[in-house]
Amino acid sequence: MKKLINDPADVVAESLRGMAMAHPELRIDHANRIVYRGDAPIAGKVGLISGGGSGHEPLHAGFVGRGMLDAACAGEVFTSPVPDQMLEATINVNSGAGVLHIVKNYTGDVMNFEMAAELAAAEGITVESVVVDDDVAVQDSTFTAGRRGVGATVLVEKIAGAAADEGRPLAEVAAVARRVNAASRSMGVALTSCTVPAVGHPTFELSDAEIELGIGIHGEPGRDRVPLQPARAVAELMVEPILSDVDFTGANPVILFVNSMGATPLIELYVMYAEVAAILEKAGVQIARSLVGPYITSLDMAGCSVTLLHADDELLRLWDHPVATPALRRGC
């Protein structure tokens, strides 16, 4: 294992210390491992929190800031935060307008966020929860009951964050988040495994001649292991299940999100973007907006994911809303 770390047991805490130094506009509770907007809570605004296991950076802490999250809870690598973290974050971003929990569909995350919401309700805080489950690869996996929450998490946090920034009430912000999730589908592929620092060896083995189709963001098995193929063929293997699951044609265009799993560079992502765009054009799917880069990763895994969001005018307007976070910044 070759990693720029000190002790695997300290990697999350030390990463958060570095983040605090690099981004003084944030407020970081190191004891509870929570990243806050420096100006949270904001009077009259719905608070948005999310969180999950570390190792998916910049998700979630990198999306804390204006137009996205008010707080993010960091668990150990690939391990859910605990309910006490989520409760602490919920209390501290609540301004009286309520709090939205954005939860990826993994068993530990769902259970712990549910417990935190119940505890927050006992404190008199109104909480709505939205579970993201956009992965078309498999119905159930190692970490989940039902589809996994993957790339659409970024889109939900951005668009729901914009709705909250506009001052909408909690019910409307939650409804927007659910619309984004319902209209999104994702598929991923791995060229290599990731290596969890505390484990010290790859989670799974792939030969140089193989790829794993439909991999999860924790290194969970995909739907199939197939021979390595050119980018054009890999794009077809990824996009076909998405288009088979939902009809993305029609009057409304899509937001196309091509994401690096961590080790795949932009030069390859843009190759994949061009191939995916060609497939969508042939299928009659219009692209209105794009996002390309490493936004929801799996440590050092090589590979990528593709997410499509069927976006109407309102969702496109919210997508274009100004945002200022460490990992996504425009219009500010």
Disulfide bonds with the S-S distance in Angstrom:
none
